[in-house]
Structure formats: structure tokens, C-alpha cells
């Protein structure tokens, strides 16, 4: 990898912004010129470009794009860590997703990245007791992108939401840093219980497409959940589970599958 920024350290946001603008300059398609101008060239900062992008994507007749752009900007100014998180999320996509050739592509086109950044603003609103507005933003993300992330959920940094369609993350869910999720993942409850009722996903976990993790259970650091699995019990660290109900397969590994995006499974007859 030839990038000079990395998710293992704090990304210099200004450096990332320079990289984005330079990459955009390499596109000479005349049809794309106005889109790149609107989303990148006219802006002076990464924060400004991101606020404008989210404002346009999530506006409706009730809350127009200008109001949303100003809201995102307000959140960024109040909590600069939101902008830093967006920057390292973007780099994480470039590092992990083989379909991502540069930084500009996920910034402009990947709804997983855009939904995550809208969630970060909604979470800030929720924490500052502006909950109706947080729910409105959650609703607009669901309508526009097909993802539903509750604004009270706690998500870390360097999160990759690959494809994004059908993601559901419940109110008391926790995702630590360096988690990767594919389409159709559900982090849900198991009924009408109130209080802490959603999964806790530890660092480095890979959640395969369509898996459902239900209840206040822990998916341990570095674990891998196979596609389509239904997980109802805690998963130990550095363990692979698959099936309905999910069961452990193979032996413990030592890698962080969220980084490698390796979705291969041990032989299914090799059950722990």
C-alpha cells in the first residue's frame, strides 16, 4: 500500500483532504466534472465537503439540504473527533475493500461510509438531548440508504460497512474499533425486554453477510461470524462460528479477520 496515512495512527485530516482533491483531479470524464466540482472542488476542508454531501443526500421537504449541512457542520465544530473518525473510517475502507481503488470512491459513492457519518452526527444529537432530530436523521438514512443504525448505539472508529444494504444496529449495541460488517447484518434484541439488550461486538470482528446476532451477548475480539449465521450465545475471542444456530468450527486463530476480510471457513465437519 502506497498511502502515507494509515488507520493504525491518527490520520491527519488535512493530509487526507489533499489526497481526496488530488485523486478527484485525475478524473477527466466530462459528465462527472460537475459532480466532483460540487462535492469536492468548491470546498475548503474535508469537514465542509462531508457536511455538504450529507446535506444533499439526506434532505427532504421538511429539512432542506442547507439546514442539514449546517447541522452537520455544527456537530463537527462541537466535536472534532467526529471528523477524525470519518477520516479513519475512509482510510479503513481503502485498506480493506478490494473494490475500492482510491479514497474518492467511498467518499462519493459508498452508502456504508455515508450512513456511518450520518450516524455519528445523530449520535451527537442524541447525547445532547436533541432526540427527535436524531431520530429524523436515523429515519432519513433508513429511507435513503436502506440502513438502520439507532443513534444511541455506540460505534467506534475504523468501521467498515461493506455494501451496507439491510444493516440493522439496535439501540444498546456496541461496536468497538476496527470492526467490519457486510450487507444484511442484524444486531438485534430477542423480544420486548427493555434496557441493555443488544450485542457487544469487540475489536477486529468480521460479521459475514446476512448474519443475525441477537441479544445482549458478546462477540469476542478477533472473532469471525460466517455468512447467514444466527448467533444466540456469546462467541469467544479469535473463534469462528457458522450456522443456525451458530456453532464453533475449526481451531482458534490469531489474526484480526476484520482487517483481512477473509470470509473462508474451516471445514464444517471440524466442530469444536
C-alpha positions as CSV (number, residue, x, y, z in Angstrom):
1,X,0.0,0.0,0.0
2,X,1.4,3.3,-1.1
3,X,-0.7,5.5,1.1
4,X,1.1,7.8,3.5
5,X,-1.8,7.7,6.0
6,X,-2.8,4.6,7.9
7,X,-5.6,3.5,10.2
8,X,-3.0,2.4,12.8
9,X,-2.3,6.1,13.7
10,X,-4.4,9.2,13.9
11,X,-5.0,10.4,10.3
12,X,-4.0,14.0,9.6
13,X,-7.4,15.2,8.3
14,X,-5.8,18.0,6.2
15,X,-3.5,15.4,4.6
16,X,-6.5,13.2,3.8
17,X,-8.3,16.1,2.2
18,X,-5.3,16.9,0.0
19,X,-5.3,13.3,-1.1
20,X,-9.0,13.4,-1.9
21,X,-8.7,16.5,-4.0
22,X,-5.7,15.2,-5.9
23,X,-7.5,12.0,-6.7
24,X,-10.5,13.8,-7.9
25,X,-8.3,15.8,-10.3
26,X,-7.4,12.6,-12.1
27,X,-11.0,12.1,-13.3
28,X,-11.4,13.7,-16.7
29,X,-14.9,12.4,-17.5
30,X,-16.9,15.5,-18.6
31,X,-20.1,14.0,-17.2
32,X,-18.5,13.7,-13.8
33,X,-17.0,17.2,-13.8
34,X,-20.0,18.9,-12.2
35,X,-20.4,16.2,-9.5
36,X,-16.7,16.4,-8.5
37,X,-16.9,20.2,-8.5
38,X,-20.0,20.2,-6.3
39,X,-18.8,17.6,-3.8
40,X,-15.0,18.3,-3.6
41,X,-13.5,21.2,-5.5
42,X,-15.6,24.0,-4.2
43,X,-14.9,23.1,-0.5
44,X,-12.0,24.2,1.6
45,X,-12.0,21.3,4.0
46,X,-12.9,17.6,4.5
47,X,-15.5,18.6,7.1
48,X,-17.1,21.1,4.7
49,X,-17.3,18.6,1.9
50,X,-18.7,15.9,4.1
51,X,-21.3,18.2,5.6
52,X,-22.5,19.3,2.1
53,X,-22.6,15.8,0.8
54,X,-24.7,14.5,3.7
55,X,-26.9,17.6,3.4
56,X,-27.7,16.8,-0.2
57,X,-28.1,13.1,0.3
58,X,-30.5,13.2,3.3
59,X,-32.5,16.4,2.6
60,X,-36.3,16.2,2.3
61,X,-39.2,18.7,2.1
62,X,-39.2,19.0,5.9
63,X,-35.5,19.6,6.5
64,X,-33.7,21.0,3.4
65,X,-30.2,20.4,2.4
66,X,-28.9,23.8,3.7
67,X,-30.3,23.1,7.2
68,X,-28.8,19.6,7.3
69,X,-25.4,20.9,6.1
70,X,-25.4,23.5,8.9
71,X,-26.4,20.8,11.4
72,X,-23.5,18.5,10.4
73,X,-21.1,21.5,10.5
74,X,-22.4,22.3,14.0
75,X,-21.7,18.8,15.1
76,X,-18.2,18.8,13.6
77,X,-17.3,22.0,15.2
78,X,-18.6,20.9,18.6
79,X,-16.9,17.6,18.5
80,X,-13.9,17.4,16.1
81,X,-13.5,13.7,16.9
82,X,-16.4,13.1,14.6
83,X,-14.4,14.4,11.7
84,X,-11.3,12.4,12.8
85,X,-13.5,9.3,13.0
86,X,-14.8,9.9,9.5
87,X,-11.3,10.3,8.1
88,X,-10.0,7.0,9.6
89,X,-13.2,5.2,8.5
90,X,-12.5,6.3,5.0
91,X,-8.9,5.0,5.1
92,X,-10.1,1.7,6.6
93,X,-12.3,1.2,3.6
94,X,-9.4,1.8,1.2
95,X,-7.2,-0.6,3.1
96,X,-9.8,-3.4,3.4
97,X,-12.1,-3.3,0.5
98,X,-10.6,-4.8,-2.8
99,X,-13.4,-3.0,-4.8
100,X,-12.2,0.4,-3.5
101,X,-9.4,1.9,-5.8
102,X,-9.0,5.2,-4.0
103,X,-10.4,7.4,-1.3
104,X,-12.7,9.4,-3.6
105,X,-14.8,6.4,-4.5
106,X,-16.1,5.6,-1.0
107,X,-16.5,9.3,-0.1
108,X,-18.7,10.0,-3.1
109,X,-20.4,6.7,-3.7
110,X,-20.4,4.2,-0.8
111,X,-23.5,4.4,1.3
112,X,-21.9,2.4,4.1
113,X,-19.5,5.2,4.7
114,X,-22.0,7.9,4.2
115,X,-24.5,6.2,6.6
116,X,-21.9,5.8,9.2
117,X,-21.0,9.5,9.1
118,X,-24.7,10.5,9.4
119,X,-25.0,8.1,12.4
120,X,-22.1,9.9,14.1
121,X,-23.9,13.2,13.8
122,X,-27.2,11.6,15.0
123,X,-25.3,10.1,18.0
124,X,-24.0,13.5,18.9
125,X,-27.6,14.9,18.7
126,X,-28.8,12.0,20.9
127,X,-26.1,12.7,23.5
128,X,-27.1,16.4,23.6
129,X,-30.8,15.6,24.2
130,X,-31.9,16.6,20.6
131,X,-33.5,13.2,20.2
132,X,-36.3,13.9,17.8
133,X,-33.8,15.4,15.4
134,X,-31.5,12.4,15.9
135,X,-34.4,10.1,15.1
136,X,-35.2,12.2,12.0
137,X,-31.7,11.7,10.7
138,X,-31.9,8.0,11.5
139,X,-35.1,7.8,9.6
140,X,-33.7,9.6,6.6
141,X,-30.6,7.3,6.5
142,X,-33.0,4.3,6.5
143,X,-35.1,5.8,3.7
144,X,-32.2,6.9,1.5
145,X,-29.7,4.2,2.1
146,X,-31.5,1.1,3.4
147,X,-29.5,1.0,6.7
148,X,-31.0,1.5,10.2
149,X,-28.5,2.5,12.9
150,X,-30.0,3.7,16.2
151,X,-28.5,7.0,17.2
152,X,-27.9,5.7,20.8
153,X,-25.8,2.8,19.6
154,X,-22.1,3.1,20.4
155,X,-19.8,2.6,17.4
156,X,-16.0,3.0,17.4
157,X,-13.6,4.1,14.7
158,X,-12.2,2.5,11.6
159,X,-15.6,0.8,11.0
160,X,-16.2,-0.8,7.5
161,X,-19.8,-1.2,6.5
162,X,-19.4,-3.0,3.2
163,X,-22.3,-2.6,0.7
164,X,-24.5,-1.6,3.6
165,X,-27.9,-2.7,2.4
166,X,-30.1,-4.2,5.1
167,X,-27.8,-3.4,8.1
168,X,-29.7,-3.0,11.4
169,X,-27.9,-1.9,14.6
170,X,-30.1,-1.7,17.7
171,X,-30.2,0.9,20.4
172,X,-27.8,-0.6,23.0
173,X,-25.4,-2.2,20.5
174,X,-21.7,-1.6,20.9
175,X,-19.2,-1.9,18.1
176,X,-15.6,-1.4,19.2
177,X,-12.9,-0.1,16.8
178,X,-11.8,-2.0,13.7
179,X,-15.0,-4.0,13.0
180,X,-16.1,-4.9,9.5
181,X,-19.7,-5.7,8.6
182,X,-21.2,-6.9,5.3
183,X,-24.7,-6.5,4.0
184,X,-27.7,-7.8,5.8
185,X,-26.2,-7.9,9.3
186,X,-28.6,-7.5,12.2
187,X,-27.6,-6.6,15.7
188,X,-30.9,-7.0,17.4
189,X,-32.8,-7.9,20.6
190,X,-34.7,-11.1,21.3
191,X,-38.1,-9.7,22.3
192,X,-39.7,-6.8,24.2
193,X,-37.1,-6.6,27.0
194,X,-36.0,-3.1,27.9
195,X,-32.6,-1.9,29.0
196,X,-29.3,-3.3,27.7
197,X,-30.5,-5.9,25.2
198,X,-28.2,-5.8,22.1
199,X,-24.9,-7.3,21.1
200,X,-21.4,-6.1,22.0
201,X,-19.0,-6.5,19.2
202,X,-15.3,-6.4,20.2
203,X,-12.4,-5.1,18.2
204,X,-11.4,-6.8,15.0
205,X,-14.5,-8.8,14.5
206,X,-15.8,-9.7,11.0
207,X,-19.5,-10.1,10.6
208,X,-20.4,-12.0,7.4
209,X,-23.3,-11.2,5.0
210,X,-26.7,-11.8,6.4
211,X,-25.7,-12.9,9.9
212,X,-28.0,-12.2,12.8
213,X,-26.7,-11.6,16.3
214,X,-29.5,-11.4,18.8
215,X,-29.5,-10.4,22.5
216,X,-27.1,-8.9,25.0
217,X,-24.2,-11.2,24.1
218,X,-20.5,-10.6,23.4
219,X,-18.7,-11.4,20.2
220,X,-15.1,-11.6,21.4
221,X,-12.1,-9.8,19.9
222,X,-11.0,-11.1,16.6
223,X,-14.0,-13.4,16.1
224,X,-15.5,-14.3,12.7
225,X,-19.2,-14.9,12.1
226,X,-20.0,-16.7,8.9
227,X,-22.5,-15.5,6.4
228,X,-26.1,-16.3,7.2
229,X,-25.4,-17.4,10.8
230,X,-27.8,-16.9,13.7
231,X,-25.9,-16.2,16.8
232,X,-27.7,-16.5,20.2
233,X,-24.8,-17.1,22.5
234,X,-21.5,-15.4,23.2
235,X,-18.6,-16.1,20.9
236,X,-15.1,-16.4,22.4
237,X,-12.3,-14.3,21.1
238,X,-10.5,-15.4,17.9
239,X,-13.1,-18.0,17.2
240,X,-15.1,-18.7,14.0
241,X,-18.8,-19.6,14.2
242,X,-21.2,-20.5,11.5
243,X,-24.7,-21.9,11.1
244,X,-28.2,-21.7,12.6
245,X,-27.8,-21.8,15.5
246,X,-24.2,-20.8,15.2
247,X,-21.6,-23.2,16.4
248,X,-17.8,-23.0,16.6
249,X,-15.8,-24.5,13.8
250,X,-12.1,-25.1,13.4
251,X,-9.5,-24.0,15.9
252,X,-8.8,-20.6,17.4
253,X,-6.9,-18.2,15.1
254,X,-4.7,-15.3,15.9
255,X,-5.5,-12.8,13.2
256,X,-8.0,-9.9,13.1
257,X,-10.4,-11.0,10.4
258,X,-11.9,-7.5,10.1
259,X,-8.6,-6.4,8.6
260,X,-8.1,-9.3,6.1
261,X,-11.8,-9.6,5.2
262,X,-11.2,-13.3,4.8
263,X,-14.6,-15.0,4.9
264,X,-13.4,-18.5,4.3
265,X,-14.4,-21.1,6.9
266,X,-12.7,-24.2,8.3
267,X,-14.3,-27.5,7.2
268,X,-17.8,-27.6,8.7
269,X,-17.2,-31.1,10.0
270,X,-14.5,-29.8,12.2
271,X,-16.6,-28.6,15.0
272,X,-15.3,-27.6,18.4
